[in-house]
Structures are given as structure tokens and as C-alpha cells.
């Protein structure tokens, strides 16, 4: 499996998670419940970002450099982390809901950029053999077997 396919599959799961978080955000006024949803989302995003930052981006960087799309993706990873940090210490439910809204919106656009720009760029720059090799590293990092 190519790493681009694996990461896109993770995006599909994230879309469901983001929809659930949005629904909770609209319906709940419980600070602990909202923070818990944010923590779950943060953990999932962090492991996804870590795989991109340690396996995928370095391989692509050697072909396209660290500016442009990769710089944008890394900056957005940092911004997603910042949103979660802002929610951790707040006691204001409305503020947490606003930041959670912004976090979900950024995650969605981030995935769209990866799928529309970064993944096609990787397909062209790296080629199928390298993407398959990176897919094997993704599987090892995730603890899954690829047949």
C-alpha cells in the first residue's frame, strides 16, 4: 500500500471524527465533555501528524525542498497543536466551543490541501516504489500488517 493511500484512508476516519466533534460542540455545554472530545481529536491528529513529519515529509522534502507545500503543512500542524493548548486551560465554555470550531475547520482544510496538492505532488516526485516503501513504514508505525 502506498503511504498516500494509507494517509488518505486515515483522513476518511478523521472526517467521521470531525463530524462527531462538531455535533457534540453544537449540542453540549459541558466543559469536561468538550475538552474530552478535544483531547481525543488531539491524540488522533498528533499520531497522524507524527507519521507525516517523520516518515512522509522527509522523503518528499528531499525532492521538493522544505518550503512551499511542506512549510504550509508543518505550520498547520503547529496551529492545530496551538488550538488544543488554548482549550486546555480555559474555563469559558463559549471560548472552548469557538476554538473547537476553528480546530475542526482547520483540520478539514488541511486534509483537503494534502489530498489536492501534496499527495499528487508526492505521487509524481517519489514514484510508486518509494510510496510503497513509505507505506510499509507507515504500517510498521501503526502496527498493522499489509498483505
ABEGO torsion letter per residue (X at the ends): XBAAAAAAAAAAAAAAAAAAAAAAAAABABAAAAAAAAAAAAAAAAAAAAAAAAAAAAAAAAAAEABEAAAAAAAAAAAAAAAAAAAAABABAAAAAAAAAAAAAAAAAAAAAAAAAAAAAAAAAAEAAAAAAAAAAAAAAAGBBBX
